[in-house]
Amino acid sequence: MTRTIEPDRPLAGKVAYVTGAARGQGRSHAIHLARAGADIVAVDACAQIATFSGYPMAEPGDLAETAHLVEAEGRKILTAQVDVRDLDGQQKAVADTIKTFGRLDFVVANAGVCSWGRLWEISPEQFRETVDINLIGVWNTIKATVPAMIAAGNGGSIMTISSSAGVKAPPGCGHYAASKFGVVGLTKSLAVELGEYGIRVNTLLPYGTNTALGNDTSMYKLFEDHPAYVYSYTPNLLKTDGLVEPDEISDVVVWLASDSSRVITGAQVPVDKGFLAR
Ligand SMILES: NC(=O)c1ccc[n+]([C@@H]2O[C@H](COP(=O)([O-])OP(=O)(O)OC[C@H]3O[C@@H](n4cnc5c(N)ncnc54)[C@H](O)[C@@H]3O)[C@@H](O)[C@H]2O)c1
């Protein structure tokens, strides 16, 4: 049976599960997916759970604002205040998704944290917290969502948010790079495993993006102490007067969710104005 696709709402009738959706890139992805026609499940810890980051996490009011903005697009939204490290919490959110919407088509595993320090100087707690949230948190999202997608039998698209630091390791955040390299490996394996179910799996590699994480000034202390590190953070190829805007990443998320990218899976997609090409 051929599905009728409304040109301006290519994702109509579909449902997207987005983590880290209270603000920043996750909120933007939720709004853009809704604008393209999808109903949204927005997950965020909304709590100060990041012990080592130089910027605060989102608050419950931020998730409520995401809900308001998605509803303003004319779509439905279910919110869940869940830490991605909590597998049971994510499984409950998925059960609520199926109860409310009856299906799950897209996953954006986006929640993540960043902090700074040299690998032999950071504490075991800082290393573990980063890997727990950025890598095991993504695996929890996959473990919670994939069975429902397979059971629905509608195929779908999973997008993990890694980083340029997931393929080109920079100094000063090796723990972050290790977690993001892990996300790339996990995504590639999952793409191979899910091909037979018609579920596509791709990872996005953003570089500096205009969010709380991307504007964390605590990294400048590291550059002051180790000025040579700055050369690893070279300018992008495209002319720019600032960081990449979350909207610009969301355009790629909507494309990867849509049938326009139906032959693309197992890919790492840079969204970096050419940073990785230099
Ligand atoms: N901003 C950048 O420069 C940049 C570059 C490359 C990759 N990324 C990645 O993009 C993703 C989104 O980050 P952002 O830039 O929007 O930052 P952000 O800090 O604005 O948003 C991250 C969101 O995730 C939530 N979150 C954090 N830990 C969580 C947890 N354990 N469980 C549930 N929610 C949690 C926060 O509350 C926040 O709402 C992250 O994975 C980040 O590593 C960001």
The ligand as an ORCA input file, in Angstrom:
! r2SCAN-3c Opt
* xyz 0 1
  N      26.557     22.004     21.870
  C      27.600     21.491     21.232
  O      28.560     22.203     20.905
  C      27.620     20.023     20.901
  C      28.556     19.576     19.945
  C      28.553     18.214     19.620
  C      27.659     17.350     20.211
  N      26.773     17.811     21.137
  C      25.832     16.851     21.740
  O      24.517     17.300     21.490
  C      23.640     16.752     22.500
  C      22.685     17.825     23.007
  O      23.426     18.797     23.735
  P      23.077     20.363     23.705
  O      24.166     21.022     22.961
  O      21.689     20.581     23.287
  O      23.273     20.730     25.261
  P      22.251     21.193     26.418
  O      23.026     21.109     27.669
  O      21.607     22.483     26.055
  O      21.080     20.092     26.383
  C      21.260     18.815     26.904
  C      19.929     18.370     27.528
  O      20.106     17.021     28.002
  C      19.593     16.947     29.318
  N      20.302     15.866     30.016
  C      21.596     15.855     30.408
  N      21.874     14.721     31.047
  C      20.740     13.982     31.041
  C      20.410     12.710     31.561
  N      21.300     11.959     32.225
  N      19.146     12.232     31.361
  C      18.220     12.987     30.702
  N      18.478     14.212     30.228
  C      19.728     14.707     30.401
  C      19.811     18.313     29.932
  O      18.945     18.565     31.045
  C      19.536     19.220     28.732
  O      18.169     19.563     28.648
  C      24.555     16.146     23.560
  O      24.616     14.744     23.382
  C      25.904     16.758     23.244
  O      26.981     15.951     23.680
  C      26.734     19.121     21.490
*
